[in-house]
Amino acid sequence: MLHDFLKAVRDGEVQSVQEIARSLNISPAMGLRMAQDLAARGYLQEIGVDCNSPQGACLDCPAVQGCQALTRHWFLTEKGKTAASAAASAE
């Protein structure tokens, strides 16, 4: 299930946890727990809530031009991209 979560993020670039939960047919609360777990393990990074405007520190962020503070969004780290690609190759 965690690999499916990573693939959902990879395939959609940046998605809200609610959208990912809906696509995996799990509750938003479960989706959030999974996102937090994957972030703690270094597979995901959250686009911060203080990201109202583009900043120099956010240059590698995929939402640098359209970040919104009211919704939590996540993107894959290099470790997450590698795991998602490996999972897709194993199918």
BALOBA-1460 file (C-alpha; in Angstrom, 3 decimals):
// residues 91
<rec num="1" residu="m" x="0.000" y="0.000" z="0.000"/>
<rec num="2" residu="l" x="2.876" y="2.394" z="0.746"/>
<rec num="3" residu="h" x="4.312" y="1.817" z="-2.720"/>
<rec num="4" residu="d" x="0.869" y="2.534" z="-4.199"/>
<rec num="5" residu="f" x="0.836" y="5.795" z="-2.251"/>
<rec num="6" residu="l" x="4.281" y="6.730" z="-3.595"/>
<rec num="7" residu="k" x="3.223" y="5.869" z="-7.144"/>
<rec num="8" residu="a" x="0.093" y="8.029" z="-6.770"/>
<rec num="9" residu="v" x="2.254" y="10.974" z="-5.749"/>
<rec num="10" residu="r" x="4.750" y="10.267" z="-8.545"/>
<rec num="11" residu="d" x="2.074" y="10.001" z="-11.206"/>
<rec num="12" residu="g" x="0.376" y="13.215" z="-10.140"/>
<rec num="13" residu="e" x="3.517" y="15.220" z="-9.304"/>
<rec num="14" residu="v" x="1.889" y="17.068" z="-6.396"/>
<rec num="15" residu="q" x="-1.423" y="15.923" z="-4.931"/>
<rec num="16" residu="s" x="-3.314" y="16.496" z="-1.734"/>
<rec num="17" residu="v" x="-3.528" y="13.631" z="0.722"/>
<rec num="18" residu="q" x="-7.297" y="13.669" z="0.291"/>
<rec num="19" residu="e" x="-6.988" y="13.089" z="-3.474"/>
<rec num="20" residu="i" x="-4.506" y="10.262" z="-2.932"/>
<rec num="21" residu="a" x="-6.701" y="8.661" z="-0.247"/>
<rec num="22" residu="r" x="-9.668" y="8.787" z="-2.619"/>
<rec num="23" residu="s" x="-7.649" y="7.151" z="-5.404"/>
<rec num="24" residu="l" x="-6.480" y="4.365" z="-3.043"/>
<rec num="25" residu="n" x="-9.955" y="3.921" z="-1.537"/>
<rec num="26" residu="i" x="-8.796" y="4.688" z="2.013"/>
<rec num="27" residu="s" x="-9.901" y="7.319" z="4.499"/>
<rec num="28" residu="p" x="-8.267" y="10.758" z="4.457"/>
<rec num="29" residu="a" x="-7.069" y="10.096" z="8.030"/>
<rec num="30" residu="m" x="-5.304" y="6.914" z="6.879"/>
<rec num="31" residu="g" x="-3.854" y="8.795" z="3.925"/>
<rec num="32" residu="l" x="-2.481" y="11.467" z="6.238"/>
<rec num="33" residu="r" x="-0.934" y="8.852" z="8.546"/>
<rec num="34" residu="m" x="0.691" y="7.177" z="5.551"/>
<rec num="35" residu="a" x="2.011" y="10.516" z="4.251"/>
<rec num="36" residu="q" x="3.434" y="11.384" z="7.657"/>
<rec num="37" residu="d" x="5.061" y="7.942" z="7.940"/>
<rec num="38" residu="l" x="6.568" y="8.192" z="4.458"/>
<rec num="39" residu="a" x="7.807" y="11.709" z="5.231"/>
<rec num="40" residu="a" x="9.401" y="10.516" z="8.473"/>
<rec num="41" residu="r" x="11.172" y="7.770" z="6.485"/>
<rec num="42" residu="g" x="12.440" y="10.294" z="3.944"/>
<rec num="43" residu="y" x="10.282" y="9.276" z="0.950"/>
<rec num="44" residu="l" x="8.048" y="12.363" z="0.894"/>
<rec num="45" residu="q" x="8.404" y="16.009" z="1.718"/>
<rec num="46" residu="e" x="5.529" y="18.264" z="2.602"/>
<rec num="47" residu="i" x="5.162" y="21.606" z="0.903"/>
<rec num="48" residu="g" x="5.209" y="23.807" z="3.983"/>
<rec num="49" residu="v" x="2.327" y="25.891" z="5.242"/>
<rec num="50" residu="d" x="4.623" y="28.925" z="5.284"/>
<rec num="51" residu="c" x="5.003" y="28.682" z="1.520"/>
<rec num="52" residu="n" x="2.676" y="31.551" z="0.559"/>
<rec num="53" residu="s" x="5.087" y="33.048" z="-1.919"/>
<rec num="54" residu="p" x="8.118" y="31.752" z="-3.812"/>
<rec num="55" residu="q" x="11.260" y="31.937" z="-1.721"/>
<rec num="56" residu="g" x="14.875" y="31.185" z="-2.481"/>
<rec num="57" residu="a" x="14.807" y="28.140" z="-0.214"/>
<rec num="58" residu="c" x="11.890" y="26.677" z="-2.196"/>
<rec num="59" residu="l" x="13.580" y="26.550" z="-5.610"/>
<rec num="60" residu="d" x="13.503" y="22.722" z="-5.727"/>
<rec num="61" residu="c" x="9.825" y="22.633" z="-4.762"/>
<rec num="62" residu="p" x="7.527" y="21.534" z="-7.624"/>
<rec num="63" residu="a" x="4.873" y="24.029" z="-6.487"/>
<rec num="64" residu="v" x="7.176" y="27.034" z="-6.221"/>
<rec num="65" residu="q" x="4.964" y="29.117" z="-8.502"/>
<rec num="66" residu="g" x="1.550" y="28.006" z="-7.225"/>
<rec num="67" residu="c" x="1.902" y="27.006" z="-3.594"/>
<rec num="68" residu="q" x="-1.177" y="27.361" z="-1.409"/>
<rec num="69" residu="a" x="-0.887" y="27.393" z="2.355"/>
<rec num="70" residu="l" x="-4.362" y="26.076" z="3.150"/>
<rec num="71" residu="t" x="-3.951" y="22.576" z="1.736"/>
<rec num="72" residu="r" x="-1.255" y="20.076" z="2.602"/>
<rec num="73" residu="h" x="0.582" y="18.794" z="-0.434"/>
<rec num="74" residu="w" x="3.445" y="16.366" z="-0.729"/>
<rec num="75" residu="f" x="6.122" y="15.563" z="-3.272"/>
<rec num="76" residu="l" x="8.586" y="12.722" z="-3.651"/>
<rec num="77" residu="t" x="12.141" y="13.040" z="-2.474"/>
<rec num="78" residu="e" x="14.875" y="11.324" z="-4.500"/>
<rec num="79" residu="k" x="14.500" y="8.309" z="-2.184"/>
<rec num="80" residu="g" x="10.753" y="8.283" z="-2.862"/>
<rec num="81" residu="k" x="11.253" y="8.508" z="-6.633"/>
<rec num="82" residu="t" x="13.611" y="5.548" z="-6.509"/>
<rec num="83" residu="a" x="11.168" y="3.472" z="-4.420"/>
<rec num="84" residu="a" x="8.199" y="4.321" z="-6.652"/>
<rec num="85" residu="s" x="10.171" y="3.434" z="-9.804"/>
<rec num="86" residu="a" x="11.342" y="0.155" z="-8.280"/>
<rec num="87" residu="a" x="7.775" y="-0.743" z="-7.301"/>
<rec num="88" residu="a" x="6.519" y="0.013" z="-10.824"/>
<rec num="89" residu="s" x="9.300" y="-2.126" z="-12.330"/>
<rec num="90" residu="a" x="8.390" y="-5.067" z="-10.092"/>
<rec num="91" residu="e" x="4.812" y="-5.159" z="-11.410"/>
